[in-house]
Amino acid sequence: MLIQEYIPLGQRVKAFSVEAFIDNRWIEIAAGTTIGNRRIVRFDTVITSQLRFNFDAKACPLISNIEVYRTQKKYLSFI
C-alpha cells in the first residue's frame, strides 16, 4: 500500500492504521507512524470488500493519494 500526504501544507499525520472488513468485523491489518511525502506499507494478503483508514493528526489530515496493490512475495537468497 502506498500513502501520500499533501506536503506543501506540511506533514500532519502522527500515526495511522488500516483495517479490513473480514467476517463481518473490522480487523487491523497495518499501522505506522508518520506518512510524509510517501509511505509504503506491506502486509499479508487479505480478501475484503472494504478498507478503513484511521489517522491521528496534528491538524486535519491532507491525504493526496492512497494506492493498494496485490503483489507476489519475493524471496531473497544470500550466499
C-alpha positions in Angstrom: 0.0 0.0 0.0 1.2 3.5 -0.8 0.0 6.6 1.1 1.0 10.2 0.4 0.3 13.4 2.2 0.0 16.8 0.6 3.3 18.1 1.8 3.1 21.8 0.6 0.8 22.4 3.6 3.1 20.5 6.0 3.2 17.0 7.4 0.2 16.5 9.6 -0.3 12.7 10.3 1.4 11.5 13.5 0.1 7.9 13.3 -2.3 5.8 11.1 -3.9 2.4 10.9 -5.6 0.4 8.2 -8.5 -2.0 8.8 -10.1 -4.6 6.6 -13.7 -5.7 6.9 -13.4 -9.5 7.3 -16.1 -11.9 8.6 -18.4 -9.0 9.5 -15.8 -7.2 11.7 -13.0 -4.7 11.3 -9.5 -6.2 11.7 -6.4 -4.0 11.8 -4.0 -5.2 9.0 -1.4 -2.4 9.2 -0.3 0.5 11.3 2.5 3.0 11.4 3.7 6.5 12.3 4.2 9.5 10.1 3.4 9.3 6.4 5.2 12.3 4.9 5.8 12.6 1.2 5.4 8.9 0.6 4.9 5.8 2.8 5.0 2.2 1.6 3.3 -0.3 3.9 3.5 -4.0 3.4 1.1 -6.5 5.0 -0.2 -10.0 4.3 -2.7 -10.5 1.6 -6.3 -10.2 2.7 -9.6 -10.7 0.9 -12.0 -7.9 1.7 -14.6 -5.6 0.1 -13.9 -2.7 2.4 -10.8 -0.9 3.8 -10.9 1.7 6.6 -8.1 4.2 7.2 -7.7 5.9 10.6 -5.5 8.9 11.2 -4.1 10.6 14.3 -3.1 14.0 13.1 -1.9 17.4 14.4 -4.4 19.1 12.1 -6.9 18.0 9.5 -5.0 15.3 7.5 -4.5 16.1 3.9 -4.0 12.8 2.1 -3.2 13.3 -1.6 -3.0 9.6 -2.6 -3.8 6.1 -1.4 -3.0 3.1 -3.6 -3.4 -0.6 -2.7 -1.8 -3.4 -4.7 -1.7 -7.1 -4.7 1.8 -8.3 -5.3 3.6 -11.6 -5.1 6.1 -12.1 -2.3 9.7 -12.2 -3.4 12.2 -14.1 -1.5 15.8 -13.1 -1.5 18.6 -15.6 -1.0 22.0 -14.6 0.2 25.2 -16.6 -0.4 
